[in-house]
Amino acid sequence: MAKWTPKHEAPEPLEGPVVATITGGTILWFVLFLVQVPFYGWFDDRDLTWWVWTCLAGAGLGLIGIWYVRKRDAAIKRHEAAQTAEAAGADAAQDPEARPHT
């Protein structure tokens, strides 16, 4: 079997409202859990209680996801701010008229 090699480069990853997306999904999982709790007996009679616990697990993992993406978003913003400050410092060092005269 021949090894597959890509014919073109992979596209850049899409960046969007990641924190809002993960938060919305977490809320959805928790709401689904709350909707199913009053019917726990129905699920138990049919041996489908895993549906209820899956929703709770989704909400719990979503909380971890919210923590992770907020930290990631903050790190990306810090990195961009550092790059901007570094670029501004390099521009000021190269431009002799930008220095104050003494």
Secondary structure, 3 states (H helix, E strand, C coil): CCCCCCCCCCCCCCCCCHHHHHHHHHHHHHHHHHHHHHHHHHHHHCCCHHHHHHHHHHHHHHHHHHHHHHHHHHHHHHHHHHHHHHHHHHHHHHCHHHCCCC
